[in-house]
Amino acid sequence: MVPVRDYRTFCCFSILFDKINFELEATMLQFETEASGVYEALHKVKRTGWVNRGVKNPESVKEHTVALLELLREITHLLTEQEMDGLAEMLEVHDWPEAIDGDPVILELNPELREKLLAEKFESEKSAMECICAPLSNGNAYMDFWLRMELSDDAAAELGRQLDKYQAVEKALWYEQEHGIEMFQDFLGYALNFINHPVLLNRIEVLKQRCCNSV
């Protein structure tokens, strides 16, 4: 028999988890209803990292966004309120400019060169985002979420940027195991320059073990 205290805790957690899932679904529905054209375009844009490695039927930018939101669902119970604040919304819009600009990849790690390239990318994507948001009734809010993920150092924005890097590592392992194209270690080595959140580091350890077990 489950102790009463544990059962109450379980019930409270289940209710909270259901509420968060409902809120995430509502967010996705609202965004996709108003910005359906953006998502149609993003579904046609294939992620550059996979294209460059010859992956057949590579993940699209839209599929990447969906994967990020699924990942968020998996780890929600491990995050703080501050880390969850606006995170789903930021993940939804963070790649919208790629509907116009495509999926540019910056792998440069030299601080000076990277800063210059990122600044150029930011200005280009900001212009694209302004163009996308202008006709939308909630365009200003979407723009604010995009700018926050790009520029803010708050807990949710920082985690969003790390999730973005982590999801590629997870997908790289899947492609390596499914298609036999070695890429996991390359993506992992790059991502570890930017990931320090304990939840994601723990998941990376699991991925590394899965990689070793598949050899």
C-alpha positions in Angstrom: 0.0 0.0 0.0 1.3 3.5 -0.9 1.7 5.7 2.2 -0.9 8.5 2.3 1.7 11.2 2.3 3.4 9.7 -0.8 0.1 9.3 -2.5 -0.8 12.9 -1.9 2.6 14.0 -3.3 2.0 11.7 -6.3 -1.4 13.2 -6.9 -0.2 16.8 -6.6 2.7 16.1 -9.0 0.3 14.4 -11.5 -2.0 17.4 -11.4 0.9 19.8 -11.8 2.3 17.8 -14.7 -1.1 17.7 -16.5 -1.5 21.4 -16.0 1.9 22.1 -17.5 1.2 19.8 -20.5 -2.1 21.6 -21.1 -0.3 24.9 -21.0 2.3 23.7 -23.5 -0.4 22.4 -25.8 -2.3 25.7 -25.6 0.9 27.6 -26.4 1.7 25.5 -29.4 -1.9 25.7 -30.7 -2.0 29.5 -30.4 1.3 30.0 -32.2 0.6 27.5 -35.0 -2.9 29.0 -35.6 -1.6 32.5 -36.1 1.7 31.7 -37.7 0.8 28.7 -39.8 2.7 30.1 -42.8 5.9 30.3 -40.8 5.7 26.7 -39.7 5.0 25.6 -43.3 8.2 27.3 -44.3 10.2 25.9 -41.4 9.1 22.4 -42.3 10.8 22.8 -45.7 14.0 24.1 -44.1 16.3 21.1 -43.3 18.8 21.4 -40.5 22.2 22.2 -42.0 24.2 19.9 -39.7 22.3 16.9 -40.9 22.4 17.9 -44.6 26.2 18.4 -44.4 26.6 14.9 -43.1 24.5 13.3 -45.8 21.6 12.2 -43.6 18.7 11.0 -45.7 15.4 12.7 -44.9 17.0 15.1 -42.4 15.2 16.8 -39.5 13.5 20.0 -40.5 13.6 23.2 -38.4 10.0 22.7 -37.5 10.7 19.1 -36.3 13.6 20.5 -34.3 11.1 22.8 -32.5 8.7 20.0 -31.8 11.5 17.9 -30.4 12.6 20.7 -28.1 9.0 21.0 -26.7 8.8 17.3 -26.2 12.2 17.4 -24.4 10.8 20.2 -22.2 7.9 18.0 -21.3 10.3 15.3 -20.2 12.3 17.5 -17.9 9.7 19.9 -16.6 9.5 18.3 -13.2 13.2 18.9 -12.7 13.1 22.6 -13.4 12.4 25.7 -11.3 9.6 28.2 -11.8 12.2 30.7 -13.0 13.6 28.3 -15.5 10.1 27.5 -16.9 9.0 31.2 -17.1 8.3 31.8 -20.8 10.6 28.9 -21.8 8.0 27.2 -24.1 7.2 30.4 -25.8 10.9 31.2 -26.4 11.5 27.7 -27.8 8.5 28.1 -30.1 9.8 31.3 -31.8 13.6 31.0 -31.5 14.0 29.7 -35.0 11.3 31.6 -36.8 13.8 33.8 -38.7 15.1 30.7 -40.4 11.8 30.7 -42.4 13.5 33.5 -44.3 17.2 33.2 -43.6 17.5 29.4 -43.7 19.6 27.5 -41.1 23.0 29.2 -40.9 25.5 27.3 -38.7 28.3 29.0 -36.7 30.9 26.5 -35.5 33.7 29.1 -34.8 34.9 28.9 -31.1 37.5 31.7 -31.2 35.8 34.3 -29.0 36.5 37.3 -31.2 35.5 35.7 -34.5 32.5 34.0 -33.0 31.2 37.3 -31.5 31.5 39.0 -34.9 29.7 36.2 -36.7 27.0 36.0 -34.1 26.5 39.7 -34.3 26.0 39.5 -38.1 23.7 36.6 -37.7 21.7 38.4 -35.0 21.1 41.5 -37.2 20.0 39.4 -40.2 17.7 37.3 -38.1 16.3 40.3 -36.3 15.3 41.8 -39.6 13.7 38.5 -40.7 11.8 38.3 -37.4 10.5 41.9 -37.7 9.2 41.0 -41.2 7.5 37.8 -39.9 6.0 39.5 -36.9 4.7 42.7 -38.5 1.4 41.3 -39.8 0.7 39.1 -36.8 -1.7 40.3 -34.1 0.6 39.1 -31.4 3.7 40.0 -33.3 5.2 42.3 -30.6 4.9 39.5 -28.0 6.6 37.0 -30.3 9.4 39.4 -31.0 9.9 40.0 -27.3 10.2 36.2 -26.7 12.7 35.9 -29.6 14.8 38.8 -28.3 14.7 37.4 -24.8 16.1 34.0 -25.9 18.7 35.8 -28.0 19.9 38.4 -25.5 18.7 37.7 -21.9 20.8 36.1 -19.2 17.7 35.1 -17.1 17.4 31.4 -16.1 14.8 30.5 -18.7 16.5 32.1 -21.7 19.9 30.5 -20.7 18.3 27.1 -20.4 16.6 27.6 -23.7 19.9 28.2 -25.4 21.4 25.1 -23.8 18.4 22.9 -24.7 18.8 24.0 -28.3 22.4 22.7 -28.2 21.5 19.6 -26.3 18.8 18.4 -28.7 21.3 18.3 -31.5 23.5 16.0 -29.5 20.6 13.7 -28.8 19.6 13.7 -32.5 23.2 13.1 -33.6 23.3 9.9 -31.6 20.1 8.7 -33.1 21.3 9.4 -36.6 24.6 7.7 -35.9 22.9 4.6 -34.6 20.2 4.5 -37.3 22.3 5.5 -40.3 25.8 4.5 -39.3 27.2 8.0 -39.9 29.7 8.9 -37.1 28.8 12.3 -35.7 27.9 12.0 -32.0 31.3 12.8 -30.6 31.6 15.8 -32.9 28.3 17.3 -31.8 28.9 16.4 -28.2 32.3 18.0 -28.1 30.9 21.2 -29.6 27.9 21.3 -27.4 29.8 20.9 -24.1 31.3 24.3 -24.7 27.9 25.7 -23.9 26.0 23.3 -21.7 26.4 23.4 -17.9 22.9 22.8 -16.6 22.9 19.7 -14.4 19.8 18.2 -15.8 21.2 18.3 -19.3 24.7 17.1 -18.2 23.0 14.1 -16.6 21.2 13.3 -19.8 24.5 13.6 -21.7 26.0 11.0 -19.4 23.1 8.7 -20.4 23.7 9.4 -24.1 27.4 8.6 -23.7 26.6 5.3 -22.1 24.1 4.5 -24.9 26.8 5.3 -27.4 29.3 3.0 -25.7 26.8 0.2 -25.4 26.1 0.3 -29.2 29.7 -0.1 -30.2 
